[in-house]
């Protein structure tokens, strides 16, 4: 959670740079980028995303388990140190940057992202059969990404355009 909150606070600060752009333009961009994210996850369009497409090194956990676990969680929470399998977080980043949210909204978005990042290892651990859980995730990952992306795009459109 701490890594996600740090990322959200950085986006909150940087979002001020986009305030000179007219609000209507920023709102349209948020929705267009969210739809593009869904289309990318659906395989309709293809474009590269800026990311560090690798895992947190295993030696982080083997040097000191307690400290390594905290470091691993922090780095995963930031969303910039590890592989991100869905385009939805990029839509969230665009929304935070372009809407210049208040601090509470930015923190809530960061907490939501952090919770989302924590669900995967928590659910895998709770399954007590990591291999079977991995297989099930692989089978359903595309559907999960499309539902999450579609829901995010709709939510952003509603939040931006409803009075």
Secondary structure as UniProt FT lines:
FT   HELIX           2..15
FT   HELIX           16..18
FT   TURN            19..20
FT   HELIX           23..42
FT   HELIX           59..63
FT   HELIX           65..78
FT   HELIX           88..99
FT   HELIX           103..127
FT   HELIX           130..161
//
